[in-house]
Amino acid sequence: MPEITTGKVLLTLTSLVTMTGAYIADWNKTHIYNPDWPPHAKFHNAQTMSMGAALGLIGLYLLWVHRGAWTRSLVQVVVVAESLYWITQLSAILYPGTALVDGDWVPPIQPALATTMLALNALAYFLEYRRLQHHIV
């Protein structure tokens, strides 16, 4: 069984949130079941949900199933995979006509959530990089 470390636990958490977060937020009447959304908008929403699931699964696979050595390069791959979704979420507001929420009845949590996930990934990277650099087992 792969070694359990603080960095891997943090990356597992961000992988799980990346994998499930969009489904929790979007599988409802305001998004995928919104009758006012045209089919192509729903297509892109579905694509976003699937991308989060795929990135999260990649992270979990590399963390706990992959049989190769746990190296700094592999840590980098996992951190990048688990950060891409959140980086693109932060950048989405820069596109014309986008908004963080529909209406004003839900406070926008995306910037705080994305920043938290990226900070956890950075902390995990630092912990794992340092541990591997010093060969702490």
C-alpha angles and dihedrals in degrees: 000000000000117000116264113229134166091251092052091048090053091048090048089054093050091045091054093047091047091049097048107021099086091048091051092048100037110031093093146078094285094059129009093017095040107128090203093061115092116233093256092056088051088049090058091045089052090047090054092050092048092048091054091049092049094048092047092049091050089054094048092047093051092044100048113009106036109102099204127097119292100240136168088255091055090048088054092051092051093046092049092047091050093045101048095076093051094045090053091047091055091048095049093082089063092069120094116268097011126134133185092233140011106248122343101278096097121055111232109251098167098096093048093044094047092047091049092050091048091048091050090049091050091049091048090050092050093048095047094042091051093045093050092043091055094038092234108172 
